[in-house]
Amino acid sequence: MTNKPNSIQQKENLVVKFVGDSGDGMQLIGTLFSDASALAGNDLATFPDFPAEIRAPHNTIPGVSGFQVHIGQTKIYTPGDLCDVLITMNPASLKSNLKWAKKGATLIVNESTFEDDAIAKAGYAVNPLTDGSLKDYHLVAAPITLLTKKACEEFGIDLKTIDRSKNMFALGMLCFITGRGVEHIFHLFDKKFIEKPKIKEINKTVFRAGYNYAETSEVVESIIDVPPAGSTLEKGRYRNVTGNVATAWGLLAAAEKSGRPLFLGSYPITPATEILYELALHKSLGARVFQAEDEIAGICSAIGASFAGAMACTTTSGPGLSLKSEALGLAVMTELPLVVVNVQRAGPSTGIPTKSEQSDLNQALFGRNGEAPLVVMSASSPSDCFYAAFEAARIAMETMTPVILLSDGYIGFGSELFKIPKMASLPKIHPPIAAANDPNYKPYNRDPETLIRQWAIPGTEGLRHRIGGLEKEDGIGNVSSDPLNHQKMVTLRRDKVQKIAERIPLQSVVGEETGDLLVVSWGGTRGATLKAVQEMQAQGKKVSLAHFSHIMPLPKNTEKLLSSFKKIIVPELNDGQFVNYLRMKFPHIPLSQYNKVQGLPFTVSELTEQFIKIMEVK
């Protein structure tokens, strides 16, 4: 073998996974590689996967942190099933992630960490780098820590800083193997470390050392080239964006389009905190952010801001939504606009904070005392979080109704290329704001068609009114304990939410509107279900996909659509919450289900296997 790669292997797409101990910087180099791939013109999707423990024991499997990225020449819908390149920084990361590598995959391994103690902690009886167990892979074992130390000699830095830099050596190796030049990475270094020039130079030096090692050693068999997406992407300005950041941007856009100031009242909670962080950066756009002392204070401050005329929102995850349930009932009773973003995680209770599930649909639909209907929506991908947040805010303000938007950790932390829309392309939002000195104004008078009440902004002349959590007298809004009035108000609030079905699109279908199998999905599973359905359609199978974003109320054509297929399967990352909701709504329609509750997303291969099985059942 020569000291240069003897071939270029061109691939339509590539899946890379970075894994190492917590603190090894896998999220950082994963993000840098993703951003560099975006600058190179590839489409992409990412999936960060890190432990729930703040500091798990060093060199143990519970402490392994990972970041998976799928880049491609064509449209990318998922972070990928199995990886083509696996970068492992210690024995524990190899032990826990080898099962996610394809046979024949390239393994870049930091052999400096494969010492007896670390090997034993990972559960190996012998060194896997020398026992022949990796013969089915292309093993690139390099003394990364040792070579990083050598590269840093000129800087005279401490061993801790050197150890923190070894991830950049691995990134340099990867960029050579994948045909990435240094210019995009160095551009990203210049931006990220603009206020830390010495750290920037250290990282550049270590990255270059890794790049040169891969180029001059005999360990690399071929360069893997993934051409840019080119014509497969619409022309426009793109950015690699996480779902949480996109959610924040969607809320900002809705505030601008409604003419109402944005207020966020929230308490930090994994995996939703980044929405709070992002909105706090945009005071120049009129965003007001209040970090409350707890979840209850967060939502109550938002309700108060909504009463005062703001586009109000609060963000949380499942445990926080539980705490917000009483205040949600107050928002329903007062009929004030409010957006509650729930970035779901594995439960119950504290559960697994850094792992994703579709665990809170039942809570969103039914988790309040009394008859307290509200709108429930879901986002389907990191970039869709922008449009879902915008739509949730539009519905909340135009219909004077609380809206729960369900995201999840998978799409909240994950990222993909996002085509930044022009503000002029987004629709105006028209809150029903009461006019000053309206002689006919009463706080609970309603539009006869939509049942929507008007929004009286405090301080507006002639609109003095009473509001609170006790039942309201129809129209006038005075406190009422009259049983017939209570019945009427319960019905009015229910019917108002149901009438919102007139304002949302009919449910669309990928494929024919009739056939052998309909796959029904919702939320962050869209990428995997869509890819699986497309693969089966390419094989000539009569399979279609209905992916739901609007859950309460459902689109008007839902029953007709479900009735048009021979078989229906509902895959969910929970124990069957959406399928049981559909069974409650349409008991005469037989529905099958496939459920996964592992804190992991679906793979395309497992879904395809399940869909084929159900089609073969007579």
HELIX and SHEET records of a PDB file:
HELIX    1   1 MET A   26  LEU A   39  1                                  14    
HELIX    2   2 ILE A   61  GLY A   63  5                                   3    
HELIX    3   3 PRO A   91  ASN A   97  1                                   7    
HELIX    4   4 LEU A   98  TRP A  100  5                                   3    
HELIX    5   5 GLU A  111  THR A  113  5                                   3    
HELIX    6   6 ASP A  116  LYS A  121  1                                   6    
HELIX    7   7 ILE A  144  ALA A  151  1                                   8    
HELIX    8   8 GLU A  153  PHE A  155  5                                   3    
HELIX    9   9 LEU A  159  ILE A  177  1                                  19    
HELIX   10  10 VAL A  182  LYS A  192  1                                  11    
HELIX   11  11 PRO A  197  THR A  216  1                                  20    
HELIX   12  12 GLY A  230  THR A  232  5                                   3    
HELIX   13  13 GLY A  243  SER A  258  1                                  16    
HELIX   14  14 THR A  273  ALA A  280  1                                   8    
HELIX   15  15 LYS A  283  LEU A  285  5                                   3    
HELIX   16  16 GLU A  295  PHE A  307  1                                  13    
HELIX   17  17 GLY A  318  THR A  334  1                                  17    
HELIX   18  18 LEU A  361  PHE A  366  1                                   6    
HELIX   19  19 ASP A  384  THR A  399  1                                  16    
HELIX   20  20 GLY A  409  PHE A  413  1                                   5    
HELIX   21  21 MET A  423  SER A  425  5                                   3    
HELIX   22  22 PRO A  483  LYS A  499  1                                  17    
HELIX   23  23 ILE A  500  ARG A  503  5                                   4    
HELIX   24  24 GLY A  523  THR A  525  5                                   3    
HELIX   25  25 ARG A  526  ALA A  538  1                                  13    
HELIX   26  26 THR A  558  LEU A  562  1                                   5    
HELIX   27  27 GLN A  577  LYS A  585  1                                   9    
HELIX   28  28 VAL A  604  GLU A  616  1                                  13    
SHEET    1   A 2 ILE A   8  GLN A  10  0                                        
SHEET    2   A 2 ILE A 223  ASP A 225  1                                        
SHEET    1   B 6 ASP A  43  ASP A  49  0                                        
SHEET    2   B 6 VAL A  64  GLY A  72 -1                                        
SHEET    3   B 6 ASN A  13  ASP A  21 -1                                        
SHEET    4   B 6 CYS A  83  THR A  88  1                                        
SHEET    5   B 6 ALA A 101  ASN A 110  1                                        
SHEET    6   B 6 HIS A 138  ALA A 142  1                                        
SHEET    1   C 2 TYR A 238  THR A 242  0                                        
SHEET    2   C 2 SER A 415  LYS A 419 -1                                        
SHEET    1   D 7 ARG A 288  GLN A 291  0                                        
SHEET    2   D 7 LEU A 262  SER A 266  1                                        
SHEET    3   D 7 MET A 311  THR A 316  1                                        
SHEET    4   D 7 LEU A 338  GLN A 344  1                                        
SHEET    5   D 7 PRO A 402  ASP A 408  1                                        
SHEET    6   D 7 VAL A 375  SER A 378  1                                        
SHEET    7   D 7 HIS A 550  MET A 552 -1                                        
SHEET    1   E 4 VAL A 543  PHE A 548  0                                        
SHEET    2   E 4 GLY A 515  TRP A 522  1                                        
SHEET    3   E 4 PHE A 565  GLU A 572  1                                        
SHEET    4   E 4 SER A 592  ASN A 595  1                                        
END                                                                             
